[in-house]
Amino acid sequence: MPLVLRWLIAFAFTQAVEAPIYVLAVGNTRPLRERWALAFAASAITHPLVWYVIPELCIELHPLLTGWWTVLVSELFAALAEALWLGAFRIKHALFYALLANVTSFTLGLFLYTYLGW
């Protein structure tokens, strides 16, 4: 399967898992459309970087930064960047929700990959 198609599937999966968590994080003080837009944007900003930029950057920085090290760097980047995104809109507990969203999507994705061959 081409890399861009794998990315698109992973992106859709990530949005399906993370966006509802971020909608809860935003709370009811904003209109529903705005809540979903903020939620969608959080992962939309980081996901292409996690898939296409960070792995290459890790290899450039150090040849041994591959495999699980790249995953760790990618997930930490995503969580911190998404927390900053939420924080920019004064979302309370932004880091908690960003970690929750990213750990949830990573864990479910790893399960699907390991046990269902996705």
Secondary structure, 3 states (H helix, E strand, C coil): CCHHHHHHHHHHHHHHHHHHHHHHHHCCCCCHHHHHHHHHHHHHHHHHHHHHHHHHHHHHHCCCCCCHHHHHHHHHHHHHHHHHHHHHCCCCCHHHHHHHHHHHHHHHHHHHHHHHCC
